[in-house]
């Protein structure tokens, strides 16, 4: 995963969020393909990916989703929140395995594959259904706020997604 997250510059919010999806996937794949022998060194990029994904979920649930047309997107937003909860719980397990060193390489690899599959399923719905509404539904101030957080901000201490 790159040193910083996607910025808006000339990109739309939808493009920036989609790019971050790809960077998160690439970070997990980097872990899976790493030949690093030291478990702690190998896990550092994976922990950064988990932090980026948590911030990504925060941005969507706290800043983006409330501004989207609730009537037409009520069911898709409910599904997205439910899936965010599932992703969050999977990240909790993954982090605990890494930090406690209880997860062996094969287990962590399997957990990463499962996370990638969940992300693929989630993103394949979120990008075409939710993201097209982002740029038109958020005002300039909120777009700048999101862009700043995408560029390296962090989620508030102790924040947990709605369905975790």
Secondary structure as GFF3:
##gff-version 3
##sequence-region A 1 164
A	DSSP	alpha_helix	13	33	.	.	.	ID=ss1
A	DSSP	alpha_helix	39	58	.	.	.	ID=ss2
A	DSSP	pi_helix	59	64	.	.	.	ID=ss3
A	DSSP	three_ten_helix	65	67	.	.	.	ID=ss4
A	DSSP	alpha_helix	70	100	.	.	.	ID=ss5
A	DSSP	alpha_helix	105	129	.	.	.	ID=ss6
A	DSSP	three_ten_helix	131	133	.	.	.	ID=ss7
A	DSSP	alpha_helix	134	137	.	.	.	ID=ss8
A	DSSP	alpha_helix	140	150	.	.	.	ID=ss9
###
